[in-house]
Amino acid sequence: MGKTLKKLLPLLISIGCLSQLAVHAQDLARRLVLKDGSYQLVTKWEVQGDRVRYYSAERDDWEELPNDLVDWDATNRYEKDRANTPAPEAVALDKELAAERQAEEANSPQVAPGLRLPFDSSVMLFDVFNNQPQLNELDQQGGALDQAEKPSAIRSSIDPLASRKQSIEIEGLHARVQSHVTLPVIYVNLNQDVDVNLPKAARGPELPWDRFHIVRTQEKKNKRVVGVVKVSALGKVSQEQSLVATTSEQVGSGWVKVTPSSPLPAGEYAVVEIGAKDQINAYVWDFGVNPSAPANVGALLPEGANAEAKPNSK
C-alpha cells in the first residue's frame, strides 16, 4: 500500500462513516410536503410568521420558504402515517419473537386455557381436581424382574425342560400421582428420547410414535405387577400384560397423546413402551385412578390459577 493511500485511508473511512450517518439521517428524516407535490427532507421546522424555517437533512443547514407553499394537510398525514409505521428494526424483532413463540408453542402444546405441556418433561398426566385442570409429571419406575415360580428339585428331575416365569414388578401398592378423573389423558414427550446434539445419523433408528400404551397392574404382596415374562427352556421369550384399549395421536412437535377408549376403573396403572416383537420395556411410568384421592403435590396449574378452587361438582 502506497504512502499516499495510507495517509488518505483514515480520511476515506471518515468520509464513508459520515456518508452512512447522512443516509441514516435521511432515512429517519421527516417530510415537509409542498403544494406542488414535492417535499423537503427535514429533521425539524418552525413557523415564523409567513415563513417556515427548517433544518435540511440533505444539506445539514437551516433554510426557509414561504408558509403558503407548504401543504400542511399532506405534511400532517405523512407525520401520522410515519408514527404508525414501525421501524425496520422493530419489525425484524417482532418476526424473531413470533418465530420463537411459534416454536415454543409447537414444543409445548396447550392442553387447556393457560396450561401448556412443559417442553423439558417426559410423561405428563392431564387431570382435573377441584374443577381445575392440571398436569402431573409421572415418575419413571424401573420394573424389577422377579421369578414368579421357582422350580423345585423334584420338578427339575421330572421335567428339566419346564419353562420359567418372571414378573415385571413395581415397589409399593400405589403410585405417587393419582388421577381424579376416570378418563385421564397421558402426554408422552418423544423429544426426550433423542439427543438433539447428536447428528441424525448417530441417533439410531426412529421408533414408532404410537408405541406407548396403558397397562392395568395387579397387586402382589407389597408390589404391583406390570406384566409376566415367560422364558421357555429353548430360550423363547413371551410376555403377558393387561393392556387397556387406548387411542394415540401426535400433537405439537414430538408429543404423543394417549387416551383410554373408555373410563378406567379405580386402581393402579402404568404407561409402558412396547418395542420390537411386542416386548415391553421394563422402565414404566406409574399412576393410579382414584377420584377420592387428595391433591397431587407439585401439580402444574394454568397461568394465574389459584390452587384454592371450588369443590368438584357432583
Secondary structure as GFF3:
##gff-version 3
##sequence-region A 1 314
A	DSSP	alpha_helix	3	28	.	.	.	ID=ss1
A	DSSP	beta_strand	30	33	.	.	.	ID=ss2
A	DSSP	beta_strand	39	48	.	.	.	ID=ss3
A	DSSP	beta_strand	51	56	.	.	.	ID=ss4
A	DSSP	beta_strand	61	66	.	.	.	ID=ss5
A	DSSP	three_ten_helix	67	69	.	.	.	ID=ss6
A	DSSP	alpha_helix	72	84	.	.	.	ID=ss7
A	DSSP	alpha_helix	88	107	.	.	.	ID=ss8
A	DSSP	beta_strand	110	112	.	.	.	ID=ss9
A	DSSP	beta_strand	115	116	.	.	.	ID=ss10
A	DSSP	beta_strand	123	129	.	.	.	ID=ss11
A	DSSP	beta_strand	132	137	.	.	.	ID=ss12
A	DSSP	beta_strand	139	142	.	.	.	ID=ss13
A	DSSP	beta_strand	144	147	.	.	.	ID=ss14
A	DSSP	alpha_helix	153	158	.	.	.	ID=ss15
A	DSSP	beta_strand	164	171	.	.	.	ID=ss16
A	DSSP	beta_strand	178	179	.	.	.	ID=ss17
A	DSSP	beta_strand	185	189	.	.	.	ID=ss18
A	DSSP	three_ten_helix	190	193	.	.	.	ID=ss19
A	DSSP	three_ten_helix	200	202	.	.	.	ID=ss20
A	DSSP	beta_strand	212	216	.	.	.	ID=ss21
A	DSSP	beta_strand	218	220	.	.	.	ID=ss22
A	DSSP	beta_strand	223	231	.	.	.	ID=ss23
A	DSSP	beta_strand	237	240	.	.	.	ID=ss24
A	DSSP	beta_strand	243	244	.	.	.	ID=ss25
A	DSSP	beta_strand	246	251	.	.	.	ID=ss26
A	DSSP	beta_strand	255	260	.	.	.	ID=ss27
A	DSSP	beta_strand	267	273	.	.	.	ID=ss28
A	DSSP	three_ten_helix	276	278	.	.	.	ID=ss29
A	DSSP	beta_strand	283	289	.	.	.	ID=ss30
###
